[in-house]
Amino acid sequence: MAKRRIKTRRMAWVTCELTEPIQWQSIGEWRQGGVSVIGLPLGDVALPPEDQLNSLTPEERQRADRFRQPADRLRFLYGRLLLRWVSYRLTGRPAQLLTGPYGKPDFPADTGWHVNLSHAGDWVLVAVDRQPVGIDVESSSVNLLLDTLLPTICSAAEQHYVRGSQHATAAFLQLWTRKEALLKAIGRGLVDKLDTVPALAGRTVIPLAIDAGEVNWRVDSFAVDSVHTAAVAYQSFRELPTYYRLTASDLLTYHRFG
């Protein structure tokens, strides 16, 4: 009797690293290849002029109007404008944004590009690549209840890492942004057991329940500034990301021509 061949699934790995202080390059130097991270600092900028918002869909305008806090509305609007500007720069045609199954915006498949967006505090970040990519940014200025969050979000080893750190909030946000970025790159929403998503430095097997396929991933943590921490996730065979900075006034100027 012939033996039945059982197909086994190859394990996927993730390698988490802490990036040395990044060097923001001017957006004018953007090399459209490899993994690019584009940062937009908001600071004290005002809401975009009304004529700049004409490119948004009615649904996006309604969503923006539902934000109770002006800062949340500001980040959302500039995030959508930045996505459209990136799309135009990459394709040379008016932007079309799709919404994935977990609500994250992406570019149509025929563009050949993948994008991911995150915003918090005073920053909007976009990551773009030819392969799926994920990014997350968080502000340390928020008041976190670590004793409540740690048991539900971090594994025992991760909790030990955070509690043993001199800067517990920063250590927690480092792990949190890695988890978020990895899940977004894989195409998943927040899973029920976030503590199973690996985020400690080094190379770790991704649990099968997370359904990462057979692709190996890399997640780089980096300091956006002294208050904001972020992580970008990308397929491990890709080159290291390049970081570009765009101001709000430059975005609005460019947007008039895009």
VOROLO-594727 format. One record per residue (C-alpha): residue number from 1; residue in one letter; z, y, x. Coordinates in steps of 0.1 Angstrom, whole numbers, plus 2048, in hexadecimal, padded with zeros to 3 digits. Example, Ala and Ser with C-alpha at 12.3 -4.5 7.8 and 13.67 -1.06 7.14 Angstrom:
i / aa / Z / Y / X
1 / A / 84E / 7D3 / 87B
2 / S / 847 / 7F5 / 889
END
This chain:
i / aa / Z / Y / X
1 / M / 800 / 800 / 800
2 / A / 7F6 / 822 / 80E
3 / K / 812 / 839 / 815
4 / R / 813 / 859 / 800
5 / R / 811 / 878 / 816
6 / I / 82A / 892 / 80D
7 / K / 820 / 8B5 / 815
8 / T / 83D / 8C8 / 825
9 / R / 840 / 8EE / 824
10 / R / 843 / 901 / 844
11 / M / 862 / 916 / 847
12 / A / 85D / 93C / 849
13 / W / 871 / 951 / 861
14 / V / 87C / 975 / 863
15 / T / 885 / 987 / 883
16 / C / 89B / 9A6 / 87E
17 / E / 89D / 9C0 / 89A
18 / L / 8AC / 9E2 / 8A0
19 / T / 891 / 9FA / 8AC
20 / E / 898 / A12 / 8C8
21 / P / 898 / A37 / 8BD
22 / I / 876 / A3C / 8AD
23 / Q / 85D / A57 / 8B7
24 / W / 84E / A69 / 899
25 / Q / 82A / A71 / 8A0
26 / S / 816 / A8C / 88F
27 / I / 803 / A80 / 871
28 / G / 7E4 / A8F / 881
29 / E / 7E7 / A73 / 89B
30 / W / 7E7 / A57 / 880
31 / R / 7D5 / A39 / 88D
32 / Q / 7CB / A26 / 86E
33 / G / 7D1 / A03 / 87A
34 / G / 7EF / 9EC / 87E
35 / V / 810 / 9F4 / 86C
36 / S / 815 / A19 / 865
37 / V / 835 / A29 / 858
38 / I / 830 / A4C / 84B
39 / G / 84F / A61 / 846
40 / L / 851 / A80 / 82F
41 / P / 872 / A94 / 832
42 / L / 87A / AA8 / 813
43 / G / 899 / ABC / 81C
44 / D / 899 / ADC / 807
45 / V / 875 / ADA / 7FB
46 / A / 86D / AE4 / 7D7
47 / L / 85C / ACF / 7BC
48 / P / 836 / ACD / 7C2
49 / P / 821 / AE7 / 7B1
50 / E / 814 / ADD / 78F
51 / D / 7F0 / ADC / 79B
52 / Q / 7FA / AC2 / 7B5
53 / L / 806 / AAA / 79A
54 / N / 7E5 / AA7 / 787
55 / S / 7DD / A88 / 79A
56 / L / 7FC / A76 / 78C
57 / T / 7F7 / A60 / 76D
58 / P / 808 / A68 / 74C
59 / E / 81F / A4B / 752
60 / E / 829 / A58 / 774
61 / R / 82F / A7B / 765
62 / Q / 845 / A6C / 749
63 / R / 858 / A58 / 762
64 / A / 85F / A76 / 778
65 / D / 86B / A89 / 759
66 / R / 884 / A6E / 752
67 / F / 898 / A73 / 772
68 / R / 8B8 / A86 / 76A
69 / Q / 8BE / A91 / 78E
70 / P / 8A5 / AAB / 79D
71 / A / 8A8 / A99 / 7BF
72 / D / 89C / A78 / 7B0
73 / R / 87F / A89 / 79F
74 / L / 876 / A9B / 7C0
75 / R / 875 / A7A / 7D3
76 / F / 861 / A68 / 7B9
77 / L / 846 / A83 / 7B6
78 / Y / 842 / A87 / 7DC
79 / G / 841 / A62 / 7E0
80 / R / 824 / A5F / 7C7
81 / L / 811 / A7C / 7D8
82 / L / 816 / A6C / 7FA
83 / L / 809 / A4A / 7EE
84 / R / 7EA / A5B / 7E0
85 / W / 7E5 / A6F / 801
86 / V / 7E8 / A4F / 815
87 / S / 7D0 / A3D / 7FF
88 / Y / 7B6 / A59 / 802
89 / R / 7BA / A5A / 828
90 / L / 7B4 / A34 / 82A
91 / T / 798 / A30 / 811
92 / G / 787 / A52 / 80E
93 / R / 788 / A4F / 7E8
94 / P / 79F / A5B / 7CC
95 / A / 7BF / A47 / 7CC
96 / Q / 7C5 / A2A / 7B4
97 / L / 7E8 / A1C / 7B3
98 / L / 7F1 / 9FA / 7A4
99 / T / 814 / 9F0 / 799
100 / G / 820 / 9CE / 7A5
101 / P / 834 / 9B5 / 790
102 / Y / 855 / 9C4 / 79D
103 / G / 84A / 9E8 / 797
104 / K / 840 / 9F1 / 7BB
105 / P / 820 / A05 / 7C0
106 / D / 804 / 9F6 / 7D4
107 / F / 7DF / 9FC / 7DC
108 / P / 7C3 / 9E8 / 7CC
109 / A / 7B9 / 9C9 / 7DF
110 / D / 796 / 9D6 / 7E6
111 / T / 7A4 / 9F1 / 7FC
112 / G / 7AF / 9D8 / 815
113 / W / 7D1 / 9E9 / 819
114 / H / 7F5 / 9E3 / 80F
115 / V / 80F / 9FE / 80A
116 / N / 833 / A00 / 802
117 / L / 849 / A1E / 7F9
118 / S / 86E / A27 / 7FB
119 / H / 881 / A47 / 7F8
120 / A / 8A6 / A51 / 7FA
121 / G / 8B9 / A70 / 803
122 / D / 8A2 / A89 / 814
123 / W / 886 / A71 / 81E
124 / V / 867 / A5F / 80F
125 / L / 859 / A43 / 824
126 / V / 839 / A30 / 820
127 / A / 82F / A11 / 834
128 / V / 80A / A06 / 835
129 / D / 7F8 / 9E9 / 844
130 / R / 7DB / 9D1 / 83F
131 / Q / 7F5 / 9B6 / 837
132 / P / 812 / 9B8 / 81E
133 / V / 82D / 9CF / 82A
134 / G / 84F / 9DB / 81D
135 / I / 866 / 9F9 / 825
136 / D / 888 / A05 / 81A
137 / V / 89C / A25 / 822
138 / E / 8BF / A2D / 819
139 / S / 8D6 / A4B / 81E
140 / S / 8F9 / A46 / 82D
141 / S / 905 / A65 / 81A
142 / V / 90B / A50 / 7FB
143 / N / 92D / A42 / 7F3
144 / L / 92B / A1C / 7F5
145 / L / 946 / A05 / 7E9
146 / L / 942 / 9EC / 805
147 / D / 95F / 9D5 / 7F9
148 / T / 94B / 9D0 / 7D9
149 / L / 928 / 9CE / 7E7
150 / L / 92E / 9B8 / 805
151 / P / 936 / 997 / 7F3
152 / T / 918 / 999 / 7DC
153 / I / 8FE / 9A6 / 7F5
154 / C / 908 / 998 / 817
155 / S / 90D / 975 / 824
156 / A / 92F / 96C / 835
157 / A / 920 / 972 / 857
158 / E / 911 / 994 / 84C
159 / Q / 932 / 99E / 83D
160 / H / 943 / 996 / 85E
161 / Y / 929 / 9AC / 870
162 / V / 92F / 9C9 / 859
163 / R / 955 / 9C7 / 859
164 / G / 955 / 9C4 / 87F
165 / S / 940 / 9E3 / 883
166 / Q / 94E / A05 / 88C
167 / H / 936 / A14 / 873
168 / A / 938 / 9FD / 856
169 / T / 922 / A11 / 83E
170 / A / 906 / A14 / 858
171 / A / 909 / 9EF / 85F
172 / F / 906 / 9E6 / 83A
173 / L / 8E9 / 9FD / 835
174 / Q / 8D7 / 9ED / 852
175 / L / 8DA / 9CB / 842
176 / W / 8D2 / 9D8 / 81F
177 / T / 8B2 / 9EA / 82A
178 / R / 8A7 / 9CA / 83C
179 / K / 8AC / 9B5 / 81D
180 / E / 89A / 9CE / 807
181 / A / 87C / 9D3 / 81F
182 / L / 877 / 9AD / 823
183 / L / 878 / 9A6 / 7FE
184 / K / 860 / 9C2 / 7F7
185 / A / 848 / 9B6 / 812
186 / I / 849 / 992 / 804
187 / G / 842 / 9A0 / 7E1
188 / R / 863 / 998 / 7D1
189 / G / 87B / 9AD / 7BD
190 / L / 8A0 / 9AB / 7C4
191 / V / 8AB / 987 / 7C4
192 / D / 8CA / 97A / 7B2
193 / K / 8DB / 970 / 7D3
194 / L / 8D5 / 98D / 7EB
195 / D / 8EE / 97D / 803
196 / T / 8D3 / 962 / 80A
197 / V / 8BA / 97B / 817
198 / P / 8BE / 97A / 83D
199 / A / 8C4 / 99C / 84E
200 / L / 8D8 / 997 / 86E
201 / A / 8C7 / 99E / 88F
202 / G / 8B3 / 981 / 89D
203 / R / 89C / 966 / 88F
204 / T / 8A7 / 955 / 86F
205 / V / 897 / 93C / 857
206 / I / 88F / 94C / 835
207 / P / 89E / 936 / 819
208 / L / 883 / 924 / 805
209 / A / 892 / 932 / 7E5
210 / I / 886 / 955 / 7EF
211 / D / 862 / 948 / 7EF
212 / A / 855 / 959 / 80E
213 / G / 838 / 941 / 811
214 / E / 830 / 936 / 834
215 / V / 82D / 958 / 844
216 / N / 845 / 963 / 85F
217 / W / 853 / 986 / 85C
218 / R / 862 / 9A1 / 872
219 / V / 879 / 9BC / 866
220 / D / 880 / 9DB / 87C
221 / S / 89E / 9F1 / 875
222 / F / 89B / A15 / 880
223 / A / 8AE / A36 / 87C
224 / V / 899 / A50 / 869
225 / D / 8B3 / A6A / 873
226 / S / 8D8 / A6C / 877
227 / V / 8DE / A66 / 851
228 / H / 8C2 / A4F / 846
229 / T / 8BC / A2B / 851
230 / A / 89D / A17 / 849
231 / A / 88C / 9F5 / 84F
232 / V / 867 / 9EB / 84E
233 / A / 85C / 9C7 / 849
234 / Y / 83A / 9BA / 853
235 / Q / 82A / 999 / 85D
236 / S / 836 / 98F / 880
237 / F / 814 / 98C / 891
238 / R / 80D / 9B1 / 88B
239 / E / 812 / 9CC / 8A5
240 / L / 831 / 9E1 / 8A4
241 / P / 831 / 9FE / 88B
242 / T / 827 / A21 / 894
243 / Y / 83A / A3D / 884
244 / Y / 82B / A5E / 877
245 / R / 83A / A7D / 867
246 / L / 82B / A92 / 84C
247 / T / 83A / AB2 / 83E
248 / A / 83A / ABA / 819
249 / S / 826 / ADA / 81F
250 / D / 80C / AC6 / 833
251 / L / 80B / AAB / 817
252 / L / 804 / AC6 / 7FC
253 / T / 7E9 / AD6 / 812
254 / Y / 7D8 / AB5 / 819
255 / H / 7DC / AAB / 7F5
256 / R / 7C7 / AC8 / 7E9
257 / F / 7A9 / AB9 / 7FB
258 / G / 7B0 / A95 / 7F1
END
